[in-house]
Amino acid sequence: MVQIIASGRGPRIEIHKVERAIHGNGIDIKVYGEMLIASQEVVYARELKLNTLEVLVLTPEQGNKLPNFHVSKWIHNKGEYDNYASIHVWDLTNNADAVPGYARNPDSGSIWLNFIAEGE
């Protein structure tokens, strides 16, 4: 079952699967899902059902109506409690923080990203 997290300020996050592994005194958590996000938005660890965000793998959802986009991220203070990742979208002309074209994108400037997040 998909759990939808829609905060009023930013991205819509759909969590498909959560895996927990206990190693001694620590717990490793992996979260799989999708997010609808625009460039220059941030995703907090708590929005991904994590206490700390250490790894975030993002893959743009491509389709025949959308041009190709490149996504980059920067994780602020890896491993600290309730940290965040800043996400940036690049278009085909390598414009940083390009908002996907409204005429070509049915999601009004946001794109779907598949993600795998890891933390505690």
N, C-alpha and C positions, 0 to 999 in steps of 0.2 A: 504494500500500500504506500502511495506517495504522500509525504507530509509536505504541505505547502506553507512557506513562511514568507509573508508579504509585509515588510515593514513600510510604514508610511513615507519614509524618507528616501528609499533607494531601491535596491534590486529585489526581484522576486526570486525566491530560492525554493526549489523542489528537491527534497531529499528522498532518494530511492532506497538506499541501504546504508546501514550503520554496522560496522564490525568492531568488536572490542576484544583485545587480547591482553591478558594479565601477565606481566613479567616481574616477578618479585614484588616490590612495593609500588611499581609503576603500572599504569594502564595505557596502552596504545590504542587509539581510536582512529578508524578510517571511515570517511563519509563519502558516499557516491551520490551524485545527483546532477541537476541542471540549474542554471540561473539565467534570468533575463536581466541584463545589465547594460548600462551605457558607459562610455569612456569617462575616466576620471572619477569613478565612484569607488567607494571602499566597501569591503565586506569584513565584518567583525567575526571573531572566532565564535562568539555566542550565537550568531545567526546560522552557523554551520554545526551547531550542537557540540561545540568543543570549548574547553577552558583555555587552551593555548593552540595557536595555529603555527605549525612548523613547516609543512609542505602543502603546496597548492598547485595542482596540475590542471591547466585549462585548455580546452579544445573548442574552437568556434564551430557552431552548427552551420554547415554550408547547405545551400540549396540552389536550385536553378534560377531563382529570382534574386538572389543576393550575390554581390561581388565577393571576392576573397578578402578576408580580414586577418590580420596578425594580432594576437593578443599577448601583452606582457604584463607582469605583475611584480610588485615589490612588497615583501612582507616586513612590516615594522616590528622590531624587537622580537625576533623568532623565539618561541618558547616561553615568553612572558604571558602572564594572565591577561585574558581578554584583549589580545593584540588584534591587528587588522592587516588586510592586504589591500593595497591600492592597485586598481586595474586600469590599464590603458589599451585602447584599440587603435590599430594602425590600418590605414586603407591601402589600396594598390599603389598609390603614388607616394607611399611612405610618409604621409602626413600624420604626425603624432596626434593622438587624441582626436582623431577624425570621428565625427558622429556619422553613422551609416545614413545614406541618403534616404530621405523620407519617401521619395517617389518609388524607390526600389525595395524598401524595407517595410513590410506590413506591421512591424512592431514599433513604429514611431520613434526611431532613433536608438533603440536598444537591440542587442543581439543575444541569442541563446548561446550559452557556453556550457559544455559538459565539464564536470569537475570531479576531481578526487582530492580530498583534503585529509591531512593527517596531523594529529596532535594528541593532546591529553584531555 
